[in-house]
Amino acid sequence: MLSLGGGGAKSTKPSFVSYVTPEEIKSEKEPPKKEKHPDLLPGEVIFCSADPVLKHTQDDLSQRGIFGTLLCTNFRVSFVSDETPLEEMTQHFKNKLYGENDIPLMCVDNIYGVYDEKKKLITKGMLKNKCPSKMIIHCKDLRVFQFCLTYTKEEDAKKIFQGIAHHCLEPKSLKCVFAFSYAASSSPEVQRSQRTVMFDSKEDWTQEMKRTKANLRIVTENENFEFSMRLPKFFIIPAAVTDEDISKFPGKGLPVWCWSHHSGCAMFKASTLPVPQEDGLMQGYMERMLHAVAHTHLYSLKLEDLSETLPTIQDIQQSYNKFKQFFLIDNSTDFWVSDVKWFSTLENTGWLDIIRQCLQKAVEVVECLEKENTNVLIMEEEGSDLCCVISSLVQIMLDPHFRTLTGFQGLVQKEWVAGCHAFLDRCNHLYQKDKECHSPSPVFLLFLECVWQMVQQHSPAFQFSETYLTVLSDSIHVPIFSTFLFNSAYQRESTMKAEAQHLQRGPLNCPAVWDWSVQFDCKAQELFINPLYADKLKQDKAIRKVPRAKHQRQLSLPSSAFKTPPKKGFFKDETESLKKMLRVKRISRWMASPDSPAAATREFYETWQRRPLDYHGLLLPCLDGPAMRLWMQRYLRWIPEVQILGGGPVAITSMLAELLSQVQDLRRELDMRSCWETEAESLQLRPGPLALTRTSLRLSSSFPFASNRNWTFKPAIPTSLLQSLMVTDRLASQEDETNEVISLV
Amino acid sequence: DRGVGDQRVGDQQVGDRGDRGVGDQRYQCSCSCQWNPDLEPGALIFISCLSVGKDVTYICPFVGALRGTLTVTNFRLFFRGISRDPAFVLDLPLGVVSRVERISGASSRGDVSYVLVCKDVRTLRFVHKQPDDSLQKSVFEVLTKFAFPVSNSLPLFALEYNQVFPENGWKVYDALAEYKRQGLPNESWRISKVNDHYELCDSYPAALVVPVTITDDELRRVAAFRAKGRIPVLSWLHPESQAAVVRCSQPMSGVGGKRCKDDEKLLQAIMDANAQSHKLFIFDARPSVNAAANKMKGGGCESEDAYQNAELVFLDIHNIHVMRESLRKLKEVVYPNIEESHWLSNLESTHWLEHIKLILAGALRIADKVESGKTSVVVHCSDGWDRTAQLTSLSLIMLDSHYRTISGFQKLIEKEWISFGHRFQQRVGHGDQNHTDADRSPIFLQFIDCVWQMTQQFPAAFEFNESFLVTVLDHLYSCLFGTFLYNSEQQRVKEVISLWSFVNSQVDEFINPLYVHYPAHVLLPSVSIRHLQLWVSYYIRWNPRVRPQQPVHQRYKELLAKRAELQKKVEELQREVHNRASASSERAGSPTRSITPVQTFV
């Protein structure tokens, strides 16, 4: 039987894929559903389970909880409550793959054991130890679970504890990731999200080049990765790079095109070359590369080595590690204690500052492209970490296409997935302990954070919502999607091929994360759309199909007042001789002094800020201290003490959604009336005056997350003990004692 | 750091962008900010600027030095830059000036330089040439005189202001009508006339709600036992549970632990008036150390021995001096420039949000006891006019949705703050040049800040918008209206105009477009500091960088307008359909065609 299958737990090498065929699982799933396990996914196998386990409810200090069964499968750790679940009514936003009591194995961050009231981090070596009385699991999506094992039979408790710890904490190999068993067992008609451009074909790239009116050279020689394993199958380079140079240093130092500005200048990214040798070979090569980039437009170039000015990926990792701790809260006391020095704690993690630095750098690049019409080459050791962050941010700021949902997904495909960001290593999906050579770092999350800041500041400019970003950040740790599983396009393709061969079947179908229907139904997906999005194109789009892209490009043209000074415009269209005159050294490094770029971008921002706001034009973030905010939805959604019942952004969003649907209904009705003159029926359609669904009163600020937790309608009141701990000023006591009567008013 | 000379937008730029933010709309009420500024009726141009030679320079911390003309009237200061287009304009009522300081020896060329420190978290600096014409009074002299009329035995401008508004704001609040709304008097509570002529307590309103079982004589004896005669009286009654919110000042128990039979009886009567609970919670807003320290001066708190069934809870809110100091530090952090990298720790070091948190937490506990515990509560601090007013008014906003409407909020301020004697004159220091006065404190500002925090957490629960709150605060200092000028109901002169006359005559500007009225909805805000934010559009509104380009509520309004438009069209069509029966079908098509291209969103 699967339910109490200790067999899985014993097999220490989880190469289960070959042991269980999908048919077996199917047949096991059929019997009446009184079985104590969640609905298993295709390819999912239970390793071990224990019963009864007490899951503590987080929202109070008392040790109350729910009894149920704790299971570990090859996909998740799952808790199945003995109680019959509450009405499904509250499930606004159900994830089809895992429920609120499920933790995908990849999503487990740390496991703690409580031994005699002491909390200890469980590491590999501790597995043989005594079984803890309580197991605390911290998740990468910031949930915290507490399972009490004292009611469980000792043997079972030990088994489940070791099973979970083993499957979550042991390094594993890529082929053991659940995605492959899932893909092997799931029905092959998993469709690819149609509308997102995947950038895995030559057409996608030529189309993008056309869209941005770039005139560069597409390289097809890497189609089979013969040329470089760190570059995509297809990529675009400056037209002036010679054939000879392309293959000189396999992929290294080669300026890869990211995006072209309407003025003709473009942004490129490159990995840095190894340490220069004596022979000057490399120097010459590099110089030719720079010239090739400069040739793209007006012989101009700004070169930026990101590793010189931005935090390293290790810094990012460290900072995030500190930062996330403050949201993984075990109990109410800890919460109120950390509330006291909250702001300085937050600042000390440096996370918000890193976000600011990235946005700042992106604004600098935007200024070069937009104001100075200079080509930009950003460089970095691998060319696939901060280069991805900066280049994507720049494109979001400059190009409204990337602020639509599909545009944004295309951008992630272009810069991150095709751009060979090392998701596997950076997310540390395989729990490799060897941090040196894999350096985990939440670089992609950092990018999402930056985007969130932009969304927060200019919400009508974005088609997608905050919820979309939060869900996307969660999906990184769901081991189903091919999007975040690999280090490079090469690895993706070769692993998929090897697995398919291993299973002796046709190509595997790992869904992309953009197949949102894998996780959410249509109703839930509506929450991804920002109701305030200022989409002024909708109508025209429907009419014109092919020239859509072109039209959008024109929209990214900033208002004329913001165009380059007329002088440059004059040269742009002028004759060769004039161009030659210009070819005096316009290749320059970034301004050297440390504070001048900040001052320059500040001026750039202010000039922009004075213009009338155009949500379809250039968009810049405000970088001042108060403008950099905490992504509350992502970080606070599971913490009971901060839930605002009947309040929070949902109060507005639900209202807006309602308003919008009313407007749509009205419009539809008008359309209908214009066609027919049917009176009776359409009269009924008319919506009454703003009748908001009363449900929003019962929704909490964490909506749409944690929705089937029953937040108590009790206010979270800081304990008075803690308040008196709070040291305020000397004034408080001083004046009370020394001053005259007035002091105690 | 950002120095002078940076090219930056100014504090206010008229004609630049209409929707610039609340800061600009401030005085469009009574005047549109154009030169010549329309003067308030009753305002005289006292002095039309010494620097006709366009010699005055405003040293803007954001834009740099700006030359222009400076005009001072008996109400305001008006500066208009000459060099920029659109023109840079600075327009502030003299009431916001807290201090005028001359900077001597700044330059050898005989320039006069002075600084205006303002109550609304900014500091302005002007430089101009010393006028040769010694007959003309200097701007500095005029400023010091008219910014502080009280110190110079001049009337406050509100007494001269005689603008006519279509509404009379003084009629907004009628104590008896408000008590009637709460179902008072009833079988347990009566309205006493003991203070009709303010002889029981001069800082209390004339109408007081007390338990029916307590006689006026007993009340008089209680008054002798409570600081400043501020006896426990009802402030709000729960419509269902009959749990009451009662306010008062500290008991004068002193070191010896003096008792007062009548006071004990009164509190017992308050408890008995609520059949649902046999307990009474006394919330002392102070930290317990402060309460203990007060015993040395004859004050103190209720001992649980003397007051059976009463539980005393301290809310740890600090006194006016701590709050004043905190705001001073906050100003240092936010004006003029913000240090980016240490913004959060600097903000924390001001403790401003910690104080906000404690006040909100106190109000939340009160509201929770009344709502979930169905228990009556007594709230006091020392005198019962600062922290007590903050706590009762905030808990009332949480408990009673009426106070979240525009008119209800006005009533709340009239009732809990003005009629119950929050010492506005002392706390703000209207027209008084003694800027170091220890009685000054931003207590009311803190209250409005707390309300703003709640509007952030419950964006659809309040009928008013942010601009309403900012307007209220601006007129806290402006001395244009009589609402916030006095220390008590007794002191108020009715010749002055109420702020609500102005507000209610253009109420559309202050409406929250997404407001939904839920009659019996209790708001329980989160008081965790994670949810509290600095009110950027108030404290940092002078900084042009932080100002949003287009407030989001603009889009809400558009959306609502669009719906209204469509709704109207549907109705028109329906009418048409009805009128024409079913015969002619040509005409109906034409009006609808024109609709489709209008769409801007959806």
HADDOCK unambig.tbl for C-alpha pairs under 7 A between the chains (distance, minus, plus):
assign (segid A and resid 339 and name CA) (segid B and resid 528 and name CA) 6.53 0.50 0.50
assign (segid A and resid 339 and name CA) (segid B and resid 529 and name CA) 6.00 0.50 0.50
assign (segid A and resid 343 and name CA) (segid B and resid 344 and name CA) 5.20 0.50 0.50
assign (segid A and resid 343 and name CA) (segid B and resid 345 and name CA) 5.82 0.50 0.50
assign (segid A and resid 343 and name CA) (segid B and resid 348 and name CA) 5.94 0.50 0.50
assign (segid A and resid 344 and name CA) (segid B and resid 344 and name CA) 5.94 0.50 0.50
assign (segid A and resid 344 and name CA) (segid B and resid 345 and name CA) 4.47 0.50 0.50
assign (segid A and resid 344 and name CA) (segid B and resid 348 and name CA) 6.66 0.50 0.50
assign (segid A and resid 347 and name CA) (segid B and resid 344 and name CA) 6.01 0.50 0.50
assign (segid A and resid 347 and name CA) (segid B and resid 345 and name CA) 6.63 0.50 0.50
assign (segid A and resid 353 and name CA) (segid B and resid 341 and name CA) 6.96 0.50 0.50
assign (segid A and resid 534 and name CA) (segid B and resid 601 and name CA) 5.71 0.50 0.50
assign (segid A and resid 535 and name CA) (segid B and resid 601 and name CA) 5.46 0.50 0.50
assign (segid A and resid 536 and name CA) (segid B and resid 600 and name CA) 5.53 0.50 0.50
assign (segid A and resid 536 and name CA) (segid B and resid 601 and name CA) 6.12 0.50 0.50
assign (segid A and resid 606 and name CA) (segid B and resid 8 and name CA) 6.60 0.50 0.50
assign (segid A and resid 606 and name CA) (segid B and resid 545 and name CA) 6.80 0.50 0.50
assign (segid A and resid 609 and name CA) (segid B and resid 549 and name CA) 6.82 0.50 0.50
assign (segid A and resid 613 and name CA) (segid B and resid 549 and name CA) 6.61 0.50 0.50
assign (segid A and resid 624 and name CA) (segid B and resid 340 and name CA) 5.90 0.50 0.50
assign (segid A and resid 625 and name CA) (segid B and resid 338 and name CA) 6.94 0.50 0.50
assign (segid A and resid 625 and name CA) (segid B and resid 340 and name CA) 4.72 0.50 0.50
assign (segid A and resid 625 and name CA) (segid B and resid 343 and name CA) 5.38 0.50 0.50
assign (segid A and resid 642 and name CA) (segid B and resid 526 and name CA) 5.68 0.50 0.50
assign (segid A and resid 642 and name CA) (segid B and resid 528 and name CA) 6.46 0.50 0.50
assign (segid A and resid 643 and name CA) (segid B and resid 526 and name CA) 6.76 0.50 0.50
assign (segid A and resid 644 and name CA) (segid B and resid 525 and name CA) 6.05 0.50 0.50
assign (segid A and resid 644 and name CA) (segid B and resid 526 and name CA) 5.85 0.50 0.50
assign (segid A and resid 647 and name CA) (segid B and resid 457 and name CA) 5.61 0.50 0.50
assign (segid A and resid 647 and name CA) (segid B and resid 458 and name CA) 4.40 0.50 0.50
assign (segid A and resid 647 and name CA) (segid B and resid 459 and name CA) 6.93 0.50 0.50
assign (segid A and resid 648 and name CA) (segid B and resid 457 and name CA) 5.16 0.50 0.50
assign (segid A and resid 648 and name CA) (segid B and resid 458 and name CA) 5.89 0.50 0.50
assign (segid A and resid 651 and name CA) (segid B and resid 459 and name CA) 6.59 0.50 0.50
assign (segid A and resid 651 and name CA) (segid B and resid 460 and name CA) 6.16 0.50 0.50
assign (segid A and resid 652 and name CA) (segid B and resid 459 and name CA) 6.53 0.50 0.50
assign (segid A and resid 652 and name CA) (segid B and resid 460 and name CA) 6.49 0.50 0.50
assign (segid A and resid 660 and name CA) (segid B and resid 602 and name CA) 6.60 0.50 0.50
assign (segid A and resid 663 and name CA) (segid B and resid 563 and name CA) 5.31 0.50 0.50
assign (segid A and resid 666 and name CA) (segid B and resid 566 and name CA) 6.19 0.50 0.50
assign (segid A and resid 666 and name CA) (segid B and resid 567 and name CA) 6.56 0.50 0.50
assign (segid A and resid 666 and name CA) (segid B and resid 570 and name CA) 6.98 0.50 0.50
assign (segid A and resid 667 and name CA) (segid B and resid 566 and name CA) 6.84 0.50 0.50
assign (segid A and resid 670 and name CA) (segid B and resid 570 and name CA) 6.31 0.50 0.50
assign (segid A and resid 670 and name CA) (segid B and resid 592 and name CA) 6.55 0.50 0.50
assign (segid A and resid 674 and name CA) (segid B and resid 588 and name CA) 6.60 0.50 0.50
assign (segid A and resid 674 and name CA) (segid B and resid 589 and name CA) 4.88 0.50 0.50
assign (segid A and resid 674 and name CA) (segid B and resid 592 and name CA) 5.98 0.50 0.50
assign (segid A and resid 679 and name CA) (segid B and resid 577 and name CA) 6.96 0.50 0.50
assign (segid A and resid 715 and name CA) (segid B and resid 524 and name CA) 5.95 0.50 0.50
assign (segid A and resid 716 and name CA) (segid B and resid 526 and name CA) 6.76 0.50 0.50
assign (segid A and resid 717 and name CA) (segid B and resid 361 and name CA) 6.46 0.50 0.50
assign (segid A and resid 717 and name CA) (segid B and resid 365 and name CA) 6.96 0.50 0.50
assign (segid A and resid 724 and name CA) (segid B and resid 316 and name CA) 6.86 0.50 0.50
assign (segid A and resid 729 and name CA) (segid B and resid 322 and name CA) 6.98 0.50 0.50
assign (segid A and resid 731 and name CA) (segid B and resid 322 and name CA) 5.84 0.50 0.50
assign (segid A and resid 732 and name CA) (segid B and resid 318 and name CA) 6.36 0.50 0.50
assign (segid A and resid 732 and name CA) (segid B and resid 319 and name CA) 6.90 0.50 0.50
assign (segid A and resid 732 and name CA) (segid B and resid 322 and name CA) 5.87 0.50 0.50
assign (segid A and resid 736 and name CA) (segid B and resid 290 and name CA) 6.37 0.50 0.50
assign (segid A and resid 736 and name CA) (segid B and resid 293 and name CA) 6.71 0.50 0.50
assign (segid A and resid 737 and name CA) (segid B and resid 293 and name CA) 6.60 0.50 0.50
assign (segid A and resid 744 and name CA) (segid B and resid 319 and name CA) 6.37 0.50 0.50
assign (segid A and resid 744 and name CA) (segid B and resid 382 and name CA) 6.43 0.50 0.50
assign (segid A and resid 745 and name CA) (segid B and resid 319 and name CA) 6.78 0.50 0.50
assign (segid A and resid 745 and name CA) (segid B and resid 320 and name CA) 6.93 0.50 0.50
assign (segid A and resid 745 and name CA) (segid B and resid 382 and name CA) 5.59 0.50 0.50
assign (segid A and resid 745 and name CA) (segid B and resid 383 and name CA) 5.77 0.50 0.50
